[in-house]
Amino acid sequence: MGDRNGTSGSRRRRTASRLSVQGGGGPVAAEEEAQDHPDVGAGGDAPTPTPAPDKDRDTNVGSGHLELRCHRLQESLFSSDSGFSNYRGILNWCVVMLILSNARLFLENLIKYGILVDPIQVVSLFLKDPYSWPAPCLVIVANIFAVAAFQIEKLLSVDALTEQVGLLLHVANLATILCFPAAVALLVKSITPVGSVLALLSYSILFLKLFSYRDVNLWCRQRRVKMKAASSGKVSGAAAQQTVSYPDNLTYRDLYYFIFAPTLCYELNFPRSPRIRKRFLLRRILEMLFFTQLQVGLIQQWMVPTIQNSMKPFKDMDYSRIIERLLKLAVPNHLIWLIFFYWLFHSCLNAVAELMQFGDREFYRDWWNSESVTYFWQNWNIPVHKWCSRHFYKPMLRRGSNRWIARTGVFLVSAFFHEVSAFCFTHLPSLVPLAWIVGRFFQGNYGNAAVWVTLIIGQPVAVLMYVHDYYVLNYEAPTSGA
Ligand SMILES: CC(C)(COP(=O)(O)OP(=O)(O)OC[C@H]1O[C@@H](n2cnc3c(N)ncnc32)[C@H](O)[C@@H]1OP(=O)(O)O)[C@@H](O)C(=O)NCCC(=O)NCCS
């Protein structure tokens, strides 16, 4: 039965494509119909007999039965009952329309503003004073915290510290990692906004990595104690020779491999790829360079003028103009975000992983098919999702929290890190009610469309709010005070 349906399904698809090629039917199609469905004309939905082989069809062409039948029982392609799902042409049409409409916008932008792309100007985003490099210095200083965490773990591994003292030292170290760069970014005048974002981001990543480093080493110690208690501490020979076991992992080489590896979750034995594929690596590096240029160009040419023009409506609280500006900003912002996603999660992380022969390349899943905001957040940034799940969510569940509280906790922690690193693409706290609304009222394709709308509209709202606040704090305050 299954076979029969499959055969008739593929036959129907083949006929459909042939119809489109031949302009809607003709003698050959009619002959096919006569052979495929001899009963359709009489009984309508009678079972379809096994189709005749192609060879017979060819010999019947021109035999005089050609114009007998040109209709059969079938649904229109757009009906869901037709089982037709090949919309590749429509997808191509969407892409062509997108390119054409954006080409018009691009031309309009060029005519209005001229060429604004200036690679030299980018340097000033990172550097205010050529003799002062606070952001790179901050990143170099971060090594001290990594080494501190390593030394604490070393002492704990030989029982030179009690677990409580170790925990206290780790907490102090991790708290400093959060506070120190924020204080520097606020107090040092020569640091630029872009420089401080990058430095704070590096520190946030280091915090998450060292948190994981501490957790995993603690789990290893707990296991060692359990194994000792069960007096089965001997690890089987074959496995022990190939893999590193605690405390042999406590080396600088292992720590720095983890710090540079494209993951936030520590493991004693990461899966490793067998070799570095040079062509793959070269492609990723070329993509990294190309997309960096493209993003910078699009931001300078397209985003900056729109943002600058949005400040006045925001100041005057002119709502209709604010909405118009938001919608105008939505297109370039979304395009840049998509490029950013590919650049970071595919090009950069794969390039680093290839260089380090890091085997786990699941940096993202199919978030573009998300039918809920929660699914999107679980799948667009897998390193962060894995960390949240392994070091925050599951431990909370194990301690007896219910799922809703644990999820909200994860979102709040995530929001905190987004704010700490001023990574202004999202306003995460607002996502909790948003996730609820989308999940409650939109399902299936509507849910997917709702997720896209929140991505396309939500981000420019956040960008404009952050830029507005920065503008008011840094450029408006002295004037209003005067
Ligand atoms: C909160 C979050 C971690 C939840 O993840 P999730 O996969 O939906 O969680 P689930 O409830 O389905 O459970 C996941 C795991 O918990 C385990 N689990 C469930 N109850 C458990 C319990 N009582 N004890 C221990 N583990 C439990 C499940 O077995 C499952 O394990 P598996 O992943 O190994 O299969 C996820 O939504 C998330 O990562 N959110 C934040 C993402 C984010 O901020 N991203 C920012 C990117 S910039």
The ligand as an SDF file (V2000), in Angstrom:
LIG
                    3D

 48 50  0  0  0  0  0  0  0  0999 V2000
   16.7360   27.4870   29.6580 C   0  0  0  0  0  0  0  0  0  0  0  0
   17.2450   26.4850   28.6480 C   0  0  0  0  0  0  0  0  0  0  0  0
   18.6350   26.0290   29.0400 C   0  0  0  0  0  0  0  0  0  0  0  0
   16.2850   25.3210   28.6610 C   0  0  0  0  0  0  0  0  0  0  0  0
   16.7140   24.3460   27.7640 O   0  0  0  0  0  0  0  0  0  0  0  0
   15.7160   23.1850   27.2640 P   0  0  0  0  0  0  0  0  0  0  0  0
   16.5030   22.3170   26.3790 O   0  0  0  0  0  0  0  0  0  0  0  0
   14.4580   23.7710   26.7780 O   0  0  0  0  0  0  0  0  0  0  0  0
   15.3370   22.4880   28.6260 O   0  0  0  0  0  0  0  0  0  0  0  0
   14.4220   21.1990   28.8720 P   0  0  0  0  0  0  0  0  0  0  0  0
   13.4040   21.5580   29.8970 O   0  0  0  0  0  0  0  0  0  0  0  0
   13.9250   20.6390   27.5780 O   0  0  0  0  0  0  0  0  0  0  0  0
   15.4470   20.1490   29.5770 O   0  0  0  0  0  0  0  0  0  0  0  0
   16.7440   20.0490   29.0890 C   0  0  0  0  0  0  0  0  0  0  0  0
   17.5470   19.0090   29.8490 C   0  0  0  0  0  0  0  0  0  0  0  0
   17.2830   19.0450   31.2490 O   0  0  0  0  0  0  0  0  0  0  0  0
   17.1810   17.6910   31.7020 C   0  0  0  0  0  0  0  0  0  0  0  0
   16.3530   17.6580   32.8950 N   0  0  0  0  0  0  0  0  0  0  0  0
   15.0220   17.7900   32.9940 C   0  0  0  0  0  0  0  0  0  0  0  0
   14.6420   17.6860   34.2910 N   0  0  0  0  0  0  0  0  0  0  0  0
   15.7600   17.4720   35.0170 C   0  0  0  0  0  0  0  0  0  0  0  0
   16.0290   17.2820   36.4030 C   0  0  0  0  0  0  0  0  0  0  0  0
   15.0680   17.3060   37.3260 N   0  0  0  0  0  0  0  0  0  0  0  0
   17.2990   17.1110   36.7940 N   0  0  0  0  0  0  0  0  0  0  0  0
   18.2980   17.0920   35.8880 C   0  0  0  0  0  0  0  0  0  0  0  0
   18.1220   17.2590   34.5570 N   0  0  0  0  0  0  0  0  0  0  0  0
   16.8650   17.4560   34.1300 C   0  0  0  0  0  0  0  0  0  0  0  0
   16.5590   16.9730   30.5310 C   0  0  0  0  0  0  0  0  0  0  0  0
   16.7990   15.5790   30.6370 O   0  0  0  0  0  0  0  0  0  0  0  0
   17.2920   17.5810   29.3740 C   0  0  0  0  0  0  0  0  0  0  0  0
   18.5500   16.9630   29.2350 O   0  0  0  0  0  0  0  0  0  0  0  0
   19.2930   16.8210   27.7950 P   0  0  0  0  0  0  0  0  0  0  0  0
   19.4350   18.2370   27.2460 O   0  0  0  0  0  0  0  0  0  0  0  0
   20.6170   16.2350   28.1380 O   0  0  0  0  0  0  0  0  0  0  0  0
   18.4110   15.9780   26.9670 O   0  0  0  0  0  0  0  0  0  0  0  0
   17.2600   27.0910   27.2240 C   0  0  0  0  0  0  0  0  0  0  0  0
   16.0170   27.6090   26.9180 O   0  0  0  0  0  0  0  0  0  0  0  0
   18.2940   28.1870   27.0520 C   0  0  0  0  0  0  0  0  0  0  0  0
   19.4270   27.9010   26.7770 O   0  0  0  0  0  0  0  0  0  0  0  0
   17.8820   29.4710   27.2130 N   0  0  0  0  0  0  0  0  0  0  0  0
   18.7510   30.6230   27.1890 C   0  0  0  0  0  0  0  0  0  0  0  0
   19.5030   30.7760   25.9450 C   0  0  0  0  0  0  0  0  0  0  0  0
   20.1550   32.1220   25.8460 C   0  0  0  0  0  0  0  0  0  0  0  0
   20.1030   32.9390   26.6980 O   0  0  0  0  0  0  0  0  0  0  0  0
   20.7910   32.3670   24.7600 N   0  0  0  0  0  0  0  0  0  0  0  0
   21.4200   33.6180   24.5340 C   0  0  0  0  0  0  0  0  0  0  0  0
   22.1300   33.5380   23.2800 C   0  0  0  0  0  0  0  0  0  0  0  0
   22.9280   35.0400   22.9030 S   0  0  0  0  0  0  0  0  0  0  0  0
  1  2  1  0
  2  3  1  0
  2  4  1  0
  2 36  1  0
  4  5  1  0
  5  6  1  0
  6  7  2  0
  6  8  1  0
  6  9  1  0
  9 10  1  0
 10 11  2  0
 10 12  1  0
 10 13  1  0
 13 14  1  0
 14 15  1  0
 15 16  1  0
 15 30  1  0
 16 17  1  0
 17 18  1  0
 17 28  1  0
 18 19  1  0
 18 27  1  0
 19 20  2  0
 20 21  1  0
 21 22  1  0
 21 27  2  0
 22 23  1  0
 22 24  2  0
 24 25  1  0
 25 26  2  0
 26 27  1  0
 28 29  1  0
 28 30  1  0
 30 31  1  0
 31 32  1  0
 32 33  2  0
 32 34  1  0
 32 35  1  0
 36 37  1  0
 36 38  1  0
 38 39  2  0
 38 40  1  0
 40 41  1  0
 41 42  1  0
 42 43  1  0
 43 44  2  0
 43 45  1  0
 45 46  1  0
 46 47  1  0
 47 48  1  0
M  END
$$$$
